[in-house]
Amino acid sequence: MLSNLQIGDEVMTNSGIYGQIDDFDEGTLFLRISDNTVVKISRQAIAQKIEYREDWDEPKEMEKDEDWEDPKALPEGSEDSD
């Protein structure tokens, strides 16, 4: 995976920092973490390449199981004392 990284790839470092590869040199990457901030890190510090889903903007609807109960719901017949 590390040998296949290219300029423009979005990655996450081992410490959880997200950024985009701005440039690289042998064992070093220049990672853009904001518009005006580029940090120099070891290529070995990359944990994974980030790939986004095509339907990122469309929220998935969660299906409720018929047996699902709201943990905050009051038992039947009781009233809220607040």
Backbone torsions as a table, in degrees:
resi	resn	phi	psi	omega
1	MET	NA	-44.6	-177.6
2	LEU	-62.7	-35.5	-178.5
3	SER	-75.7	-16.0	-179.2
4	ASN	-96.3	2.4	-179.2
5	LEU	-68.0	143.8	-179.2
6	GLN	-131.0	160.6	174.9
7	ILE	-59.4	133.7	-179.2
8	GLY	98.8	-16.4	178.3
9	ASP	-66.4	141.6	174.7
10	GLU	-96.2	133.4	-173.9
11	VAL	-137.6	167.1	172.1
12	MET	-123.8	135.4	179.2
13	THR	-83.7	169.2	177.7
14	ASN	-59.7	-26.1	179.8
15	SER	-90.7	3.9	175.1
16	GLY	90.4	13.6	178.3
17	ILE	-87.6	129.8	177.9
18	TYR	-97.7	143.4	177.8
19	GLY	-169.9	179.8	-179.2
20	GLN	-119.4	134.7	-178.9
21	ILE	-68.4	121.3	-178.2
22	ASP	-95.0	-34.2	-179.3
23	ASP	-168.7	165.2	174.0
24	PHE	-152.4	161.3	-177.5
25	ASP	-147.9	126.0	-178.1
26	GLU	27.5	-96.7	-176.7
27	GLY	-101.1	11.5	-175.8
28	THR	-121.7	142.2	174.7
29	LEU	-118.6	150.0	171.3
30	PHE	-110.4	109.8	-172.3
31	LEU	-105.5	120.1	178.0
32	ARG	-84.4	115.6	-178.6
33	ILE	-106.4	-8.3	170.4
34	SER	-160.7	177.8	-175.2
35	ASP	-54.4	-40.7	-175.4
36	ASN	-115.1	18.7	-176.4
37	THR	-130.1	118.5	175.9
38	VAL	-124.3	128.1	178.8
39	VAL	-112.1	148.4	178.7
40	LYS	-98.0	121.6	-178.2
41	ILE	-134.8	164.0	175.3
42	SER	-72.6	142.1	176.6
43	ARG	-58.6	-32.4	-179.8
44	GLN	-67.4	-13.7	-179.8
45	ALA	-80.5	-4.2	179.6
46	ILE	-82.1	123.4	179.8
47	ALA	-87.9	-42.2	-178.1
48	GLN	-163.3	156.3	173.4
49	LYS	-87.0	138.1	-178.3
50	ILE	-98.0	127.7	175.5
51	GLU	-125.6	129.0	-176.8
52	TYR	-93.7	148.5	176.3
53	ARG	-69.0	150.2	177.4
54	GLU	-68.3	-32.0	-177.8
55	ASP	-96.1	32.9	-175.1
56	TRP	-53.5	-37.6	-175.6
57	ASP	-79.8	-10.7	-177.8
58	GLU	-99.4	109.5	-179.7
59	PRO	-66.9	141.7	177.2
60	LYS	-83.3	135.9	177.3
61	GLU	-85.1	131.1	178.4
62	MET	-87.8	136.8	177.5
63	GLU	-91.6	133.5	177.2
64	LYS	-87.5	134.3	174.7
65	ASP	-69.8	143.7	-179.0
66	GLU	-59.7	-28.6	-178.2
67	ASP	-90.0	2.9	-177.5
68	TRP	-67.7	135.4	176.7
69	GLU	-125.1	138.3	177.5
70	ASP	-70.3	119.5	-177.6
71	PRO	-66.1	-16.9	179.6
72	LYS	-93.7	-6.9	-177.9
73	ALA	-70.8	143.5	177.5
74	LEU	-79.1	149.1	176.7
75	PRO	-61.4	151.7	-179.0
76	GLU	-57.8	138.0	177.5
77	GLY	86.9	-9.8	179.0
78	SER	-98.5	153.9	179.7
79	GLU	-114.8	152.0	178.4
80	ASP	-69.0	127.4	-177.3
81	SER	-89.2	1.5	-179.0
82	ASP	-76.1	NA	NA
